[in-house]
């Protein structure tokens, strides 16, 4: 596969969790793709979509790959499906909404994540559960829920893709934010083993 095919997202359908702000917002700038942004902040989702639809042309990643694709920039579109991924019912609602809007999905970017900044010996159990729910459990929940759409979007020469955003922090020793490190490390380990790919 050449780089033009590898990085070309024109006419693809993309779901980016946590796509309204930060890294997710940059990832949502998909050149020529139809991007669905989902995060718990509905107004941020709407604002990001407004900005992205005005922009029209940008890369899928936070740096330009246009020199690799050798394709003219295309006008993509951005659409908002807000959901609070801490709540299973919101995940289900978002997935069902996407299934009513699209018959296939080409790329899922699991980007939503959180942290809790308490020292290890003061870290509350409720925070541990909260961070692992979003950073690990919902990667599985959402991937599992959209798998039929990903299968429909795949072809022998162009498979659907699941991109799990982790953190280099997952490799360091915890002092604060230990749940975030553990959950991101777990996502990375499972992806390497093929459990989440």
PyMOL commands that set and color helices and strands:
alter all, ss='L'
color gray80, all
select helices_A, chain A and resi 3-7+22-27+42-55+66-69+88-101+120-122+125-153+168-171+178-193
alter helices_A, ss='H'
color red, helices_A
select strands_A, chain A and resi 13-17+34-38+77-80+107-110+161-164
alter strands_A, ss='S'
color yellow, strands_A
deselect
rebuild
show_as cartoon
